[in-house]
Amino acid sequence: MSVEEFLSFLDSPAGRRLRRVVATGMIVSVPLVMRIPGLRRSPIGRAVELVGGAALVVRLAEAVRDWEHAGDARPGSGPVIDVPPST
């Protein structure tokens, strides 16, 4: 499977459902993950807690949920709008 096929899947209805489920799982699991004692005692866990890691994870989850495939990002590769000539 190529990257383009994977991105096309993520833009399909099934991919949108998958993204929504993953984002919801990330948002719901943040409080549970932040309560793990070993994580909170580690330097990384303290840093994540200090900088508001829960808010960052929620923001990342929202970005996953709301992502839209840009398609081919080359200039001039967007949709073509045929405008009739003016009279």
N, CA, C and O atoms as a Maestro MAE file, in Angstrom:
{
 s_m_m2io_version
 :::
 2.0.0
}

f_m_ct {
 s_m_title
 :::
 protein
 m_atom[348] {
  # First column is atom index #
  i_m_mmod_type
  r_m_x_coord
  r_m_y_coord
  r_m_z_coord
  i_m_residue_number
  s_m_chain_name
  s_m_pdb_residue_name
  s_m_pdb_atom_name
  i_m_atomic_number
  :::
  1 25 0.848 -1.164 0.000 1 A "MET " " N  " 7
  2 3 0.000 0.000 0.000 1 A "MET " " CA " 6
  3 2 0.902 1.238 0.000 1 A "MET " " C  " 6
  4 15 1.817 1.344 0.817 1 A "MET " " O  " 8
  5 25 0.645 2.158 -0.906 2 A "SER " " N  " 7
  6 3 1.449 3.374 -0.987 2 A "SER " " CA " 6
  7 2 0.882 4.433 -0.043 2 A "SER " " C  " 6
  8 15 -0.225 4.296 0.479 2 A "SER " " O  " 8
  9 25 1.654 5.473 0.159 3 A "VAL " " N  " 7
  10 3 1.224 6.570 1.023 3 A "VAL " " CA " 6
  11 2 -0.020 7.228 0.443 3 A "VAL " " C  " 6
  12 15 -0.947 7.569 1.178 3 A "VAL " " O  " 8
  13 25 -0.042 7.404 -0.867 4 A "GLU " " N  " 7
  14 3 -1.199 8.036 -1.506 4 A "GLU " " CA " 6
  15 2 -2.464 7.201 -1.313 4 A "GLU " " C  " 6
  16 15 -3.538 7.753 -1.076 4 A "GLU " " O  " 8
  17 25 -2.347 5.886 -1.411 5 A "GLU " " N  " 7
  18 3 -3.505 5.011 -1.163 5 A "GLU " " CA " 6
  19 2 -3.967 5.124 0.279 5 A "GLU " " C  " 6
  20 15 -5.168 5.145 0.550 5 A "GLU " " O  " 8
  21 25 -3.016 5.197 1.207 6 A "PHE " " N  " 7
  22 3 -3.363 5.324 2.628 6 A "PHE " " CA " 6
  23 2 -4.070 6.655 2.889 6 A "PHE " " C  " 6
  24 15 -5.065 6.695 3.614 6 A "PHE " " O  " 8
  25 25 -3.565 7.741 2.306 7 A "LEU " " N  " 7
  26 3 -4.205 9.039 2.482 7 A "LEU " " CA " 6
  27 2 -5.589 9.062 1.843 7 A "LEU " " C  " 6
  28 15 -6.507 9.686 2.375 7 A "LEU " " O  " 8
  29 25 -5.744 8.392 0.717 8 A "SER " " N  " 7
  30 3 -7.061 8.298 0.081 8 A "SER " " CA " 6
  31 2 -8.024 7.519 0.968 8 A "SER " " C  " 6
  32 15 -9.197 7.876 1.076 8 A "SER " " O  " 8
  33 25 -7.529 6.450 1.606 9 A "PHE " " N  " 7
  34 3 -8.375 5.700 2.536 9 A "PHE " " CA " 6
  35 2 -8.804 6.585 3.697 9 A "PHE " " C  " 6
  36 15 -9.973 6.580 4.080 9 A "PHE " " O  " 8
  37 25 -7.865 7.350 4.263 10 A "LEU " " N  " 7
  38 3 -8.212 8.212 5.396 10 A "LEU " " CA " 6
  39 2 -9.234 9.269 5.010 10 A "LEU " " C  " 6
  40 15 -9.955 9.774 5.871 10 A "LEU " " O  " 8
  41 25 -9.306 9.612 3.727 11 A "ASP " " N  " 7
  42 3 -10.274 10.604 3.263 11 A "ASP " " CA " 6
  43 2 -11.610 9.974 2.886 11 A "ASP " " C  " 6
  44 15 -12.570 10.694 2.610 11 A "ASP " " O  " 8
  45 25 -11.692 8.648 2.868 12 A "SER " " N  " 7
  46 3 -12.941 7.958 2.528 12 A "SER " " CA " 6
  47 2 -13.862 7.942 3.755 12 A "SER " " C  " 6
  48 15 -13.420 8.254 4.861 12 A "SER " " O  " 8
  49 25 -15.142 7.580 3.567 13 A "PRO " " N  " 7
  50 3 -16.049 7.502 4.720 13 A "PRO " " CA " 6
  51 2 -15.548 6.550 5.817 13 A "PRO " " C  " 6
  52 15 -15.665 6.860 7.002 13 A "PRO " " O  " 8
  53 25 -14.995 5.404 5.432 14 A "ALA " " N  " 7
  54 3 -14.460 4.476 6.436 14 A "ALA " " CA " 6
  55 2 -13.259 5.078 7.148 14 A "ALA " " C  " 6
  56 15 -13.099 4.889 8.354 14 A "ALA " " O  " 8
  57 25 -12.416 5.796 6.426 15 A "GLY " " N  " 7
  58 3 -11.265 6.457 7.026 15 A "GLY " " CA " 6
  59 2 -11.677 7.569 7.970 15 A "GLY " " C  " 6
  60 15 -11.047 7.773 9.008 15 A "GLY " " O  " 8
  61 25 -12.732 8.291 7.617 16 A "ARG " " N  " 7
  62 3 -13.243 9.345 8.510 16 A "ARG " " CA " 6
  63 2 -13.749 8.744 9.807 16 A "ARG " " C  " 6
  64 15 -13.510 9.288 10.885 16 A "ARG " " O  " 8
  65 25 -14.453 7.613 9.703 17 A "ARG " " N  " 7
  66 3 -14.921 6.937 10.926 17 A "ARG " " CA " 6
  67 2 -13.742 6.483 11.769 17 A "ARG " " C  " 6
  68 15 -13.758 6.638 12.991 17 A "ARG " " O  " 8
  69 25 -12.709 5.920 11.127 18 A "LEU " " N  " 7
  70 3 -11.519 5.482 11.849 18 A "LEU " " CA " 6
  71 2 -10.848 6.663 12.540 18 A "LEU " " C  " 6
  72 15 -10.469 6.561 13.707 18 A "LEU " " O  " 8
  73 25 -10.699 7.774 11.838 19 A "ARG " " N  " 7
  74 3 -10.081 8.960 12.440 19 A "ARG " " CA " 6
  75 2 -10.893 9.457 13.628 19 A "ARG " " C  " 6
  76 15 -10.325 9.852 14.646 19 A "ARG " " O  " 8
  77 25 -12.219 9.442 13.508 20 A "ARG " " N  " 7
  78 3 -13.079 9.891 14.606 20 A "ARG " " CA " 6
  79 2 -12.928 8.981 15.818 20 A "ARG " " C  " 6
  80 15 -12.864 9.463 16.948 20 A "ARG " " O  " 8
  81 25 -12.869 7.667 15.595 21 A "VAL " " N  " 7
  82 3 -12.710 6.711 16.696 21 A "VAL " " CA " 6
  83 2 -11.339 6.872 17.357 21 A "VAL " " C  " 6
  84 15 -11.240 6.853 18.584 21 A "VAL " " O  " 8
  85 25 -10.294 7.028 16.563 22 A "VAL " " N  " 7
  86 3 -8.942 7.203 17.116 22 A "VAL " " CA " 6
  87 2 -8.875 8.489 17.930 22 A "VAL " " C  " 6
  88 15 -8.311 8.498 19.024 22 A "VAL " " O  " 8
  89 25 -9.441 9.571 17.409 23 A "ALA " " N  " 7
  90 3 -9.423 10.847 18.131 23 A "ALA " " CA " 6
  91 2 -10.200 10.746 19.437 23 A "ALA " " C  " 6
  92 15 -9.750 11.252 20.465 23 A "ALA " " O  " 8
  93 25 -11.350 10.104 19.407 24 A "THR " " N  " 7
  94 3 -12.128 9.931 20.631 24 A "THR " " CA " 6
  95 2 -11.363 9.095 21.645 24 A "THR " " C  " 6
  96 15 -11.356 9.413 22.834 24 A "THR " " O  " 8
  97 25 -10.723 8.035 21.185 25 A "GLY " " N  " 7
  98 3 -9.921 7.204 22.079 25 A "GLY " " CA " 6
  99 2 -8.776 7.980 22.700 25 A "GLY " " C  " 6
  100 15 -8.474 7.809 23.881 25 A "GLY " " O  " 8
  101 25 -8.136 8.833 21.910 26 A "MET " " N  " 7
  102 3 -7.043 9.646 22.451 26 A "MET " " CA " 6
  103 2 -7.556 10.603 23.525 26 A "MET " " C  " 6
  104 15 -6.937 10.746 24.580 26 A "MET " " O  " 8
  105 25 -8.680 11.255 23.261 27 A "ILE " " N  " 7
  106 3 -9.222 12.227 24.214 27 A "ILE " " CA " 6
  107 2 -9.664 11.541 25.498 27 A "ILE " " C  " 6
  108 15 -9.411 12.048 26.591 27 A "ILE " " O  " 8
  109 25 -10.320 10.398 25.376 28 A "VAL " " N  " 7
  110 3 -10.815 9.684 26.555 28 A "VAL " " CA " 6
  111 2 -9.671 9.102 27.367 28 A "VAL " " C  " 6
  112 15 -9.761 9.039 28.593 28 A "VAL " " O  " 8
  113 25 -8.597 8.675 26.714 29 A "SER " " N  " 7
  114 3 -7.513 8.007 27.432 29 A "SER " " CA " 6
  115 2 -6.530 8.960 28.110 29 A "SER " " C  " 6
  116 15 -5.749 8.524 28.955 29 A "SER " " O  " 8
  117 25 -6.546 10.234 27.765 30 A "VAL " " N  " 7
  118 3 -5.577 11.170 28.346 30 A "VAL " " CA " 6
  119 2 -5.626 11.179 29.873 30 A "VAL " " C  " 6
  120 15 -4.577 11.034 30.500 30 A "VAL " " O  " 8
  121 25 -6.790 11.343 30.499 31 A "PRO " " N  " 7
  122 3 -6.789 11.352 31.971 31 A "PRO " " CA " 6
  123 2 -6.305 10.026 32.565 31 A "PRO " " C  " 6
  124 15 -5.648 10.015 33.606 31 A "PRO " " O  " 8
  125 25 -6.628 8.922 31.911 32 A "LEU " " N  " 7
  126 3 -6.194 7.622 32.421 32 A "LEU " " CA " 6
  127 2 -4.684 7.462 32.300 32 A "LEU " " C  " 6
  128 15 -4.038 6.965 33.222 32 A "LEU " " O  " 8
  129 25 -4.124 7.874 31.188 33 A "VAL " " N  " 7
  130 3 -2.682 7.750 30.972 33 A "VAL " " CA " 6
  131 2 -1.924 8.651 31.937 33 A "VAL " " C  " 6
  132 15 -0.882 8.260 32.464 33 A "VAL " " O  " 8
  133 25 -2.439 9.856 32.174 34 A "MET " " N  " 7
  134 3 -1.749 10.787 33.062 34 A "MET " " CA " 6
  135 2 -1.785 10.328 34.528 34 A "MET " " C  " 6
  136 15 -1.048 10.870 35.352 34 A "MET " " O  " 8
  137 25 -2.616 9.356 34.864 35 A "ARG " " N  " 7
  138 3 -2.673 8.840 36.235 35 A "ARG " " CA " 6
  139 2 -1.725 7.673 36.482 35 A "ARG " " C  " 6
  140 15 -1.633 7.190 37.610 35 A "ARG " " O  " 8
  141 25 -1.029 7.217 35.471 36 A "ILE " " N  " 7
  142 3 -0.094 6.104 35.643 36 A "ILE " " CA " 6
  143 2 1.067 6.597 36.512 36 A "ILE " " C  " 6
  144 15 1.772 7.531 36.130 36 A "ILE " " O  " 8
  145 25 1.269 5.968 37.690 37 A "PRO " " N  " 7
  146 3 2.291 6.470 38.614 37 A "PRO " " CA " 6
  147 2 3.694 6.495 38.018 37 A "PRO " " C  " 6
  148 15 4.422 7.464 38.235 37 A "PRO " " O  " 8
  149 25 4.090 5.489 37.291 38 A "GLY " " N  " 7
  150 3 5.429 5.457 36.712 38 A "GLY " " CA " 6
  151 2 5.652 6.565 35.708 38 A "GLY " " C  " 6
  152 15 6.752 7.107 35.603 38 A "GLY " " O  " 8
  153 25 4.612 6.902 34.970 39 A "LEU " " N  " 7
  154 3 4.728 7.970 33.981 39 A "LEU " " CA " 6
  155 2 4.888 9.323 34.664 39 A "LEU " " C  " 6
  156 15 5.693 10.147 34.230 39 A "LEU " " O  " 8
  157 25 4.139 9.551 35.713 40 A "ARG " " N  " 7
  158 3 4.194 10.848 36.403 40 A "ARG " " CA " 6
  159 2 5.529 11.066 37.109 40 A "ARG " " C  " 6
  160 15 5.947 12.206 37.309 40 A "ARG " " O  " 8
  161 25 6.200 9.975 37.489 41 A "ARG " " N  " 7
  162 3 7.478 10.115 38.182 41 A "ARG " " CA " 6
  163 2 8.654 10.252 37.230 41 A "ARG " " C  " 6
  164 15 9.735 10.670 37.645 41 A "ARG " " O  " 8
  165 25 8.469 9.912 35.980 42 A "SER " " N  " 7
  166 3 9.575 10.004 35.024 42 A "SER " " CA " 6
  167 2 9.763 11.466 34.596 42 A "SER " " C  " 6
  168 15 8.827 12.262 34.665 42 A "SER " " O  " 8
  169 25 10.963 11.806 34.161 43 A "PRO " " N  " 7
  170 3 11.192 13.193 33.699 43 A "PRO " " CA " 6
  171 2 10.283 13.575 32.532 43 A "PRO " " C  " 6
  172 15 9.803 14.706 32.456 43 A "PRO " " O  " 8
  173 25 10.051 12.636 31.633 44 A "ILE " " N  " 7
  174 3 9.176 12.934 30.490 44 A "ILE " " CA " 6
  175 2 7.746 13.166 30.972 44 A "ILE " " C  " 6
  176 15 7.077 14.091 30.514 44 A "ILE " " O  " 8
  177 25 7.282 12.328 31.892 45 A "GLY " " N  " 7
  178 3 5.932 12.487 32.438 45 A "GLY " " CA " 6
  179 2 5.751 13.816 33.147 45 A "GLY " " C  " 6
  180 15 4.715 14.464 33.005 45 A "GLY " " O  " 8
  181 25 6.767 14.229 33.920 46 A "ARG " " N  " 7
  182 3 6.690 15.529 34.601 46 A "ARG " " CA " 6
  183 2 6.678 16.668 33.594 46 A "ARG " " C  " 6
  184 15 5.954 17.648 33.769 46 A "ARG " " O  " 8
  185 25 7.481 16.542 32.540 47 A "ALA " " N  " 7
  186 3 7.508 17.581 31.504 47 A "ALA " " CA " 6
  187 2 6.164 17.680 30.791 47 A "ALA " " C  " 6
  188 15 5.663 18.775 30.540 47 A "ALA " " O  " 8
  189 25 5.590 16.531 30.471 48 A "VAL " " N  " 7
  190 3 4.283 16.515 29.801 48 A "VAL " " CA " 6
  191 2 3.230 17.146 30.698 48 A "VAL " " C  " 6
  192 15 2.389 17.914 30.230 48 A "VAL " " O  " 8
  193 25 3.273 16.827 31.971 49 A "GLU " " N  " 7
  194 3 2.312 17.397 32.912 49 A "GLU " " CA " 6
  195 2 2.531 18.897 33.061 49 A "GLU " " C  " 6
  196 15 1.572 19.662 33.163 49 A "GLU " " O  " 8
  197 25 3.789 19.315 33.074 50 A "LEU " " N  " 7
  198 3 4.115 20.727 33.250 50 A "LEU " " CA " 6
  199 2 3.649 21.571 32.070 50 A "LEU " " C  " 6
  200 15 3.091 22.651 32.266 50 A "LEU " " O  " 8
  201 25 3.867 21.099 30.863 51 A "VAL " " N  " 7
  202 3 3.512 21.895 29.686 51 A "VAL " " CA " 6
  203 2 2.067 21.681 29.240 51 A "VAL " " C  " 6
  204 15 1.673 22.150 28.172 51 A "VAL " " O  " 8
  205 25 1.294 20.991 30.032 52 A "GLY " " N  " 7
  206 3 -0.097 20.775 29.667 52 A "GLY " " CA " 6
  207 2 -0.241 19.724 28.591 52 A "GLY " " C  " 6
  208 15 -0.916 19.933 27.582 52 A "GLY " " O  " 8
  209 25 0.399 18.595 28.816 53 A "GLY " " N  " 7
  210 3 0.394 17.520 27.836 53 A "GLY " " CA " 6
  211 2 -0.993 17.041 27.476 53 A "GLY " " C  " 6
  212 15 -1.247 16.652 26.336 53 A "GLY " " O  " 8
  213 25 -1.899 17.067 28.452 54 A "ALA " " N  " 7
  214 3 -3.264 16.630 28.162 54 A "ALA " " CA " 6
  215 2 -3.889 17.534 27.107 54 A "ALA " " C  " 6
  216 15 -4.563 17.056 26.194 54 A "ALA " " O  " 8
  217 25 -3.668 18.827 27.233 55 A "ALA " " N  " 7
  218 3 -4.214 19.767 26.254 55 A "ALA " " CA " 6
  219 2 -3.570 19.545 24.882 55 A "ALA " " C  " 6
  220 15 -4.235 19.658 23.853 55 A "ALA " " O  " 8
  221 25 -2.271 19.228 24.877 56 A "LEU " " N  " 7
  222 3 -1.603 18.962 23.603 56 A "LEU " " CA " 6
  223 2 -2.149 17.703 22.936 56 A "LEU " " C  " 6
  224 15 -2.344 17.672 21.721 56 A "LEU " " O  " 8
  225 25 -2.394 16.673 23.731 57 A "VAL " " N  " 7
  226 3 -2.942 15.430 23.169 57 A "VAL " " CA " 6
  227 2 -4.343 15.664 22.636 57 A "VAL " " C  " 6
  228 15 -4.696 15.147 21.576 57 A "VAL " " O  " 8
  229 25 -5.146 16.436 23.356 58 A "VAL " " N  " 7
  230 3 -6.499 16.749 22.880 58 A "VAL " " CA " 6
  231 2 -6.419 17.529 21.576 58 A "VAL " " C  " 6
  232 15 -7.191 17.272 20.652 58 A "VAL " " O  " 8
  233 25 -5.502 18.471 21.492 59 A "ARG " " N  " 7
  234 3 -5.346 19.249 20.254 59 A "ARG " " CA " 6
  235 2 -4.905 18.356 19.098 59 A "ARG " " C  " 6
  236 15 -5.385 18.497 17.973 59 A "ARG " " O  " 8
  237 25 -3.983 17.432 19.389 60 A "LEU " " N  " 7
  238 3 -3.549 16.485 18.369 60 A "LEU " " CA " 6
  239 2 -4.714 15.607 17.921 60 A "LEU " " C  " 6
  240 15 -4.868 15.339 16.729 60 A "LEU " " O  " 8
  241 25 -5.529 15.160 18.867 61 A "ALA " " N  " 7
  242 3 -6.689 14.336 18.524 61 A "ALA " " CA " 6
  243 2 -7.672 15.112 17.653 61 A "ALA " " C  " 6
  244 15 -8.241 14.558 16.712 61 A "ALA " " O  " 8
  245 25 -7.872 16.380 17.962 62 A "GLU " " N  " 7
  246 3 -8.757 17.196 17.127 62 A "GLU " " CA " 6
  247 2 -8.189 17.357 15.717 62 A "GLU " " C  " 6
  248 15 -8.934 17.362 14.738 62 A "GLU " " O  " 8
  249 25 -6.877 17.486 15.624 63 A "ALA " " N  " 7
  250 3 -6.252 17.609 14.305 63 A "ALA " " CA " 6
  251 2 -6.417 16.313 13.510 63 A "ALA " " C  " 6
  252 15 -6.646 16.354 12.302 63 A "ALA " " O  " 8
  253 25 -6.302 15.162 14.180 64 A "VAL " " N  " 7
  254 3 -6.504 13.875 13.505 64 A "VAL " " CA " 6
  255 2 -7.944 13.769 13.015 64 A "VAL " " C  " 6
  256 15 -8.196 13.363 11.880 64 A "VAL " " O  " 8
  257 25 -8.881 14.137 13.881 65 A "ARG " " N  " 7
  258 3 -10.295 14.036 13.533 65 A "ARG " " CA " 6
  259 2 -10.662 14.964 12.383 65 A "ARG " " C  " 6
  260 15 -11.438 14.578 11.509 65 A "ARG " " O  " 8
  261 25 -10.120 16.179 12.366 66 A "ASP " " N  " 7
  262 3 -10.531 17.198 11.398 66 A "ASP " " CA " 6
  263 2 -9.661 17.249 10.149 66 A "ASP " " C  " 6
  264 15 -9.882 18.095 9.282 66 A "ASP " " O  " 8
  265 25 -8.673 16.358 10.042 67 A "TRP " " N  " 7
  266 3 -7.762 16.361 8.899 67 A "TRP " " CA " 6
  267 2 -8.522 16.145 7.604 67 A "TRP " " C  " 6
  268 15 -9.459 15.348 7.547 67 A "TRP " " O  " 8
  269 25 -8.113 16.859 6.566 68 A "GLU " " N  " 7
  270 3 -8.670 16.654 5.230 68 A "GLU " " CA " 6
  271 2 -7.519 16.471 4.258 68 A "GLU " " C  " 6
  272 15 -6.516 17.182 4.322 68 A "GLU " " O  " 8
  273 25 -7.674 15.517 3.365 69 A "HIS " " N  " 7
  274 3 -6.644 15.227 2.373 69 A "HIS " " CA " 6
  275 2 -6.582 16.373 1.387 69 A "HIS " " C  " 6
  276 15 -7.587 16.725 0.770 69 A "HIS " " O  " 8
  277 25 -5.408 16.954 1.239 70 A "ALA " " N  " 7
  278 3 -5.240 18.091 0.333 70 A "ALA " " CA " 6
  279 2 -5.097 17.635 -1.115 70 A "ALA " " C  " 6
  280 15 -5.115 18.455 -2.033 70 A "ALA " " O  " 8
  281 25 -4.957 16.339 -1.317 71 A "GLY " " N  " 7
  282 3 -4.780 15.838 -2.678 71 A "GLY " " CA " 6
  283 2 -3.399 16.173 -3.183 71 A "GLY " " C  " 6
  284 15 -2.434 16.182 -2.419 71 A "GLY " " O  " 8
  285 25 -3.302 16.445 -4.458 72 A "ASP " " N  " 7
  286 3 -2.027 16.804 -5.070 72 A "ASP " " CA " 6
  287 2 -1.779 18.279 -4.796 72 A "ASP " " C  " 6
  288 15 -2.515 19.128 -5.298 72 A "ASP " " O  " 8
  289 25 -0.769 18.596 -4.020 73 A "ALA " " N  " 7
  290 3 -0.529 19.971 -3.567 73 A "ALA " " CA " 6
  291 2 0.285 20.800 -4.552 73 A "ALA " " C  " 6
  292 15 0.690 21.915 -4.224 73 A "ALA " " O  " 8
  293 25 0.533 20.285 -5.745 74 A "ARG " " N  " 7
  294 3 1.293 21.062 -6.718 74 A "ARG " " CA " 6
  295 2 0.462 22.234 -7.230 74 A "ARG " " C  " 6
  296 15 -0.757 22.110 -7.349 74 A "ARG " " O  " 8
  297 25 1.097 23.374 -7.537 75 A "PRO " " N  " 7
  298 3 0.347 24.512 -8.079 75 A "PRO " " CA " 6
  299 2 -0.321 24.140 -9.406 75 A "PRO " " C  " 6
  300 15 0.274 23.478 -10.256 75 A "PRO " " O  " 8
  301 25 -1.538 24.571 -9.556 76 A "GLY " " N  " 7
  302 3 -2.261 24.309 -10.791 76 A "GLY " " CA " 6
  303 2 -2.907 22.943 -10.846 76 A "GLY " " C  " 6
  304 15 -3.487 22.577 -11.868 76 A "GLY " " O  " 8
  305 25 -2.820 22.176 -9.762 77 A "SER " " N  " 7
  306 3 -3.402 20.837 -9.793 77 A "SER " " CA " 6
  307 2 -4.760 20.800 -9.104 77 A "SER " " C  " 6
  308 15 -5.335 19.723 -8.947 77 A "SER " " O  " 8
  309 25 -5.282 21.944 -8.693 78 A "GLY " " N  " 7
  310 3 -6.569 21.999 -8.007 78 A "GLY " " CA " 6
  311 2 -7.711 21.844 -8.993 78 A "GLY " " C  " 6
  312 15 -7.499 21.538 -10.166 78 A "GLY " " O  " 8
  313 25 -8.909 22.058 -8.509 79 A "PRO " " N  " 7
  314 3 -10.074 21.922 -9.393 79 A "PRO " " CA " 6
  315 2 -10.078 23.003 -10.468 79 A "PRO " " C  " 6
  316 15 -9.619 24.125 -10.257 79 A "PRO " " O  " 8
  317 25 -10.599 22.633 -11.599 80 A "VAL " " N  " 7
  318 3 -10.668 23.570 -12.727 80 A "VAL " " CA " 6
  319 2 -12.092 24.102 -12.792 80 A "VAL " " C  " 6
  320 15 -13.053 23.334 -12.833 80 A "VAL " " O  " 8
  321 25 -12.214 25.410 -12.801 81 A "ILE " " N  " 7
  322 3 -13.522 26.047 -12.880 81 A "ILE " " CA " 6
  323 2 -13.642 26.650 -14.269 81 A "ILE " " C  " 6
  324 15 -12.889 27.554 -14.631 81 A "ILE " " O  " 8
  325 25 -14.582 26.149 -15.035 82 A "ASP " " N  " 7
  326 3 -14.790 26.639 -16.394 82 A "ASP " " CA " 6
  327 2 -15.759 27.808 -16.349 82 A "ASP " " C  " 6
  328 15 -16.939 27.642 -16.038 82 A "ASP " " O  " 8
  329 25 -15.253 28.985 -16.661 83 A "VAL " " N  " 7
  330 3 -16.062 30.197 -16.631 83 A "VAL " " CA " 6
  331 2 -16.384 30.588 -18.058 83 A "VAL " " C  " 6
  332 15 -15.477 30.721 -18.880 83 A "VAL " " O  " 8
  333 25 -17.667 30.777 -18.372 84 A "PRO " " N  " 7
  334 3 -17.991 31.167 -19.740 84 A "PRO " " CA " 6
  335 2 -17.489 32.580 -20.031 84 A "PRO " " C  " 6
  336 15 -17.412 33.414 -19.130 84 A "PRO " " O  " 8
  337 25 -17.151 32.843 -21.287 85 A "PRO " " N  " 7
  338 3 -16.654 34.177 -21.625 85 A "PRO " " CA " 6
  339 2 -17.747 35.240 -21.436 85 A "PRO " " C  " 6
  340 15 -18.929 34.989 -21.669 85 A "PRO " " O  " 8
  341 25 -17.321 36.412 -21.015 86 A "SER " " N  " 7
  342 3 -18.283 37.494 -20.838 86 A "SER " " CA " 6
  343 2 -18.645 38.093 -22.195 86 A "SER " " C  " 6
  344 15 -17.855 38.051 -23.138 86 A "SER " " O  " 8
  345 25 -19.820 38.635 -22.272 87 A "THR " " N  " 7
  346 3 -20.262 39.227 -23.554 87 A "THR " " CA " 6
  347 2 -20.253 40.718 -23.515 87 A "THR " " C  " 6
  348 15 -20.595 41.364 -24.505 87 A "THR " " O  " 8
  :::
 }
 m_bond[347] {
  # First column is bond index #
  i_m_from
  i_m_to
  i_m_order
  :::
  1 1 2 1
  2 2 3 1
  3 3 4 2
  4 3 5 1
  5 5 6 1
  6 6 7 1
  7 7 8 2
  8 7 9 1
  9 9 10 1
  10 10 11 1
  11 11 12 2
  12 11 13 1
  13 13 14 1
  14 14 15 1
  15 15 16 2
  16 15 17 1
  17 17 18 1
  18 18 19 1
  19 19 20 2
  20 19 21 1
  21 21 22 1
  22 22 23 1
  23 23 24 2
  24 23 25 1
  25 25 26 1
  26 26 27 1
  27 27 28 2
  28 27 29 1
  29 29 30 1
  30 30 31 1
  31 31 32 2
  32 31 33 1
  33 33 34 1
  34 34 35 1
  35 35 36 2
  36 35 37 1
  37 37 38 1
  38 38 39 1
  39 39 40 2
  40 39 41 1
  41 41 42 1
  42 42 43 1
  43 43 44 2
  44 43 45 1
  45 45 46 1
  46 46 47 1
  47 47 48 2
  48 47 49 1
  49 49 50 1
  50 50 51 1
  51 51 52 2
  52 51 53 1
  53 53 54 1
  54 54 55 1
  55 55 56 2
  56 55 57 1
  57 57 58 1
  58 58 59 1
  59 59 60 2
  60 59 61 1
  61 61 62 1
  62 62 63 1
  63 63 64 2
  64 63 65 1
  65 65 66 1
  66 66 67 1
  67 67 68 2
  68 67 69 1
  69 69 70 1
  70 70 71 1
  71 71 72 2
  72 71 73 1
  73 73 74 1
  74 74 75 1
  75 75 76 2
  76 75 77 1
  77 77 78 1
  78 78 79 1
  79 79 80 2
  80 79 81 1
  81 81 82 1
  82 82 83 1
  83 83 84 2
  84 83 85 1
  85 85 86 1
  86 86 87 1
  87 87 88 2
  88 87 89 1
  89 89 90 1
  90 90 91 1
  91 91 92 2
  92 91 93 1
  93 93 94 1
  94 94 95 1
  95 95 96 2
  96 95 97 1
  97 97 98 1
  98 98 99 1
  99 99 100 2
  100 99 101 1
  101 101 102 1
  102 102 103 1
  103 103 104 2
  104 103 105 1
  105 105 106 1
  106 106 107 1
  107 107 108 2
  108 107 109 1
  109 109 110 1
  110 110 111 1
  111 111 112 2
  112 111 113 1
  113 113 114 1
  114 114 115 1
  115 115 116 2
  116 115 117 1
  117 117 118 1
  118 118 119 1
  119 119 120 2
  120 119 121 1
  121 121 122 1
  122 122 123 1
  123 123 124 2
  124 123 125 1
  125 125 126 1
  126 126 127 1
  127 127 128 2
  128 127 129 1
  129 129 130 1
  130 130 131 1
  131 131 132 2
  132 131 133 1
  133 133 134 1
  134 134 135 1
  135 135 136 2
  136 135 137 1
  137 137 138 1
  138 138 139 1
  139 139 140 2
  140 139 141 1
  141 141 142 1
  142 142 143 1
  143 143 144 2
  144 143 145 1
  145 145 146 1
  146 146 147 1
  147 147 148 2
  148 147 149 1
  149 149 150 1
  150 150 151 1
  151 151 152 2
  152 151 153 1
  153 153 154 1
  154 154 155 1
  155 155 156 2
  156 155 157 1
  157 157 158 1
  158 158 159 1
  159 159 160 2
  160 159 161 1
  161 161 162 1
  162 162 163 1
  163 163 164 2
  164 163 165 1
  165 165 166 1
  166 166 167 1
  167 167 168 2
  168 167 169 1
  169 169 170 1
  170 170 171 1
  171 171 172 2
  172 171 173 1
  173 173 174 1
  174 174 175 1
  175 175 176 2
  176 175 177 1
  177 177 178 1
  178 178 179 1
  179 179 180 2
  180 179 181 1
  181 181 182 1
  182 182 183 1
  183 183 184 2
  184 183 185 1
  185 185 186 1
  186 186 187 1
  187 187 188 2
  188 187 189 1
  189 189 190 1
  190 190 191 1
  191 191 192 2
  192 191 193 1
  193 193 194 1
  194 194 195 1
  195 195 196 2
  196 195 197 1
  197 197 198 1
  198 198 199 1
  199 199 200 2
  200 199 201 1
  201 201 202 1
  202 202 203 1
  203 203 204 2
  204 203 205 1
  205 205 206 1
  206 206 207 1
  207 207 208 2
  208 207 209 1
  209 209 210 1
  210 210 211 1
  211 211 212 2
  212 211 213 1
  213 213 214 1
  214 214 215 1
  215 215 216 2
  216 215 217 1
  217 217 218 1
  218 218 219 1
  219 219 220 2
  220 219 221 1
  221 221 222 1
  222 222 223 1
  223 223 224 2
  224 223 225 1
  225 225 226 1
  226 226 227 1
  227 227 228 2
  228 227 229 1
  229 229 230 1
  230 230 231 1
  231 231 232 2
  232 231 233 1
  233 233 234 1
  234 234 235 1
  235 235 236 2
  236 235 237 1
  237 237 238 1
  238 238 239 1
  239 239 240 2
  240 239 241 1
  241 241 242 1
  242 242 243 1
  243 243 244 2
  244 243 245 1
  245 245 246 1
  246 246 247 1
  247 247 248 2
  248 247 249 1
  249 249 250 1
  250 250 251 1
  251 251 252 2
  252 251 253 1
  253 253 254 1
  254 254 255 1
  255 255 256 2
  256 255 257 1
  257 257 258 1
  258 258 259 1
  259 259 260 2
  260 259 261 1
  261 261 262 1
  262 262 263 1
  263 263 264 2
  264 263 265 1
  265 265 266 1
  266 266 267 1
  267 267 268 2
  268 267 269 1
  269 269 270 1
  270 270 271 1
  271 271 272 2
  272 271 273 1
  273 273 274 1
  274 274 275 1
  275 275 276 2
  276 275 277 1
  277 277 278 1
  278 278 279 1
  279 279 280 2
  280 279 281 1
  281 281 282 1
  282 282 283 1
  283 283 284 2
  284 283 285 1
  285 285 286 1
  286 286 287 1
  287 287 288 2
  288 287 289 1
  289 289 290 1
  290 290 291 1
  291 291 292 2
  292 291 293 1
  293 293 294 1
  294 294 295 1
  295 295 296 2
  296 295 297 1
  297 297 298 1
  298 298 299 1
  299 299 300 2
  300 299 301 1
  301 301 302 1
  302 302 303 1
  303 303 304 2
  304 303 305 1
  305 305 306 1
  306 306 307 1
  307 307 308 2
  308 307 309 1
  309 309 310 1
  310 310 311 1
  311 311 312 2
  312 311 313 1
  313 313 314 1
  314 314 315 1
  315 315 316 2
  316 315 317 1
  317 317 318 1
  318 318 319 1
  319 319 320 2
  320 319 321 1
  321 321 322 1
  322 322 323 1
  323 323 324 2
  324 323 325 1
  325 325 326 1
  326 326 327 1
  327 327 328 2
  328 327 329 1
  329 329 330 1
  330 330 331 1
  331 331 332 2
  332 331 333 1
  333 333 334 1
  334 334 335 1
  335 335 336 2
  336 335 337 1
  337 337 338 1
  338 338 339 1
  339 339 340 2
  340 339 341 1
  341 341 342 1
  342 342 343 1
  343 343 344 2
  344 343 345 1
  345 345 346 1
  346 346 347 1
  347 347 348 2
  :::
 }
}
